[in-house]
Amino acid sequence: MQIQTTAEADPTLDLELETKGLPPLAFIDNSDGLAATKARIVAVKRGVPGCYAVETEATADELNAERGVTPAQREAMRFGSMFGWGSRLATPQAWEAAGE
């Protein structure tokens, strides 16, 4: 698997997001084309805005399962990368409470 990024989160923000239950990395199926890349799978890094193309034959669900990333964590990571890490929806608890 190849992830095309060198971006890193601010260490203080990274620690804060880790305590909120966000994983270091989550994978998202981009077949809907929402991410600004033609990649089928994208990766989101904790505390880093945007997403990154991933070259893999695996699905996003398979990659997340290998790393123990829950659907609530995935959605929190997706939302944080798109709309800001300080948002209430950038926490897994917000998605778990909504039943998602």
DASUL-V804620 format. One record per helix or strand. SS is the DSSP state (a for helix, b for strand). FROM is the first residue (numbers start at 1). LEN is the number of residues. If there is no record, write none. Layout:
SS_FROM_LEN, SS_FROM_LEN
//
This chain:
b_2_2, a_11_9, b_25_5, b_41_5, b_52_4, a_60_8, a_71_13, a_88_3, a_92_6
//
